[in-house]
Every structure is written in structure tokens, then in C-alpha cells.
Amino acid sequence: MEIWINPQCSKCRTAQGELDAAGVEYTVRRYLEEPPTAAELAEVLGRLGLEPWDVARLGEAVAKELDLRSWGREDADRARWVAAMAANPVLIQRPIITADDGYTVIGRTPDAVQDVLSH
């Protein structure tokens, strides 16, 4: 299992606590220090079944600088979003937890963490 975290994020710390309490082994990826490539991000989005604009943190300063809210949300826009998120990983919603079988969730709630644990 792998979890992408920002250690400053309370949701990430809570998710890690739940994984620890469950006694599972997992790898921590501090995705701000070790950003995913565009290909990795596209792969995670595929496993999540979401589009990049679905997991973008639009309240971040860089999102405002890039004016992400005005960007298109069509198939043709996907690569632009993924490239922006790979270049600015703070835009990626967190934590993202991937089970060994590839099942992936955004673990912002206890239910989401339990979902990946029970999968």
C-alpha cells in the first residue's frame, strides 16, 4: 500500500493514523518533495475514475495564479490539467491511498480509508 501525503495536512495525518491502527504496511510518498510525473498522475486518475479537475485544489495560490477555475473541462483539456498538477503538486488533492491491488482512493474521510482497507 502507498499513501501520498503532505505531512502538514491534518487529513493526511489522520489517514496515516488509521492505516497504523489497522496494522497495515504502507509506503509514504511525500508528493510535494517527490512529485508524481504526468504519467503517474494520469495512471492514478484512471484508477480513481476521476478527471484532473475533480482532484485539483482550486483554493491554492498557484491555482489562482494559473486561473484554473477558467480552464476547460473537456477531454482535450485533460493533458493541460495533468501537466499543471505535475509541475505544481500542491494542486493535487490529498491523501491518495493505493492498495497493493491498485485500488485507489482519496482518503480524506475515515470511510474512504476504510474502503481501501477493506478492498
N, C-alpha and C positions, 0 to 999 in steps of 0.2 A: 504494500500500500504506500502511496505517496501523497503528501499534502503540500500544496503551495501556500506559503504564508507570508505575511508581513508581521514580524514579531511585535510591532507597535499596535496591532489591531486586536481589540478585545474579542471579536468573533473568532479570530484565528486561535487565540489562546484558549478560548472556551472549547473549540473543536479539538484542539490537541489534548486538552484535559479529558474530554470524552473518549478519545482514542486510547489515552493512557489508562483510564478507568476500565475500559473494555479489555485491556491487556494485549492489544494487537501490536504487531511490529510494523513500523512505518518509517519512511524516509522523509525528512523535512527538506523542502526546497524553498529557500528564501528568494522568491522570484524577483524581488527588486534588485538583489545582488547578482542573481543568476537568471536573467530574463529568458523567457522561452523564445525560441525562434518563431518566425511567422509560420513555418511548417508545424512546429509543435503546438502552437496556439490553434491552428486550423484543425489539427487532429483532436485536441481537447474539445473544441467547439462541436466537432462531429459526434464525439462520444456523449456530450451533454445534450445534443439535439437542439442547440441554440445558435443564434446568429451573434456576430461580434457586438452588435449594438444592444443585444439583450444582456450582455455581461459587462458593458462599459460603465465605468464610474464617471458619470457626466458632471458630478459636482467638483471634481478635481480641478485645480488651477490650470493644468495643461489642457484639459478638455475645453475649458473656456477659451484659452488662448487659440486652440485649434478650431474653435466654434463647432464642436462635434454635434451639437444639437441641430445644426443646419444641414448636416451631411445626409445624403440619401441613404435609404434603407432597402435597397433592391439588390438582386444577385450581382449586378455589375459593380456595386459599391463595396462588396464584401472584402475584396483584397485591400482596398484603401484602409478600411477599418482595422483589419488584421495587422497591416504594416504599421499603422499608428500605435496600436496596442503593443506590438513587439518592440517598437522604438521607445515607447513610454509605458513600461509595465505597470506603473501606478494606476493606469486606466483599467486594469483587469480586476474584476470583482474577485473577492477572496472570502474564505479559503476555498481552494479547489482540491477535492479529495478523489483520488483514483485508486480503486481496489485492484488487486493483482489480476483479476479477470478483465480489467479495462473499464468496468462500470465506474462512472464519474458523476459527482455531484458538486454543487456549490454548497459548502457546509456552513451556511450562515445561521441555520437553526438546528436545535437538537434533533428534530425529526429528520432533517437531511443527513445528519451524521449517522443516526440510527439506520437510515435507509441504506447507506453504503456499508455499514457494519453487518446488516442482515442479508445483504445481497450475496 
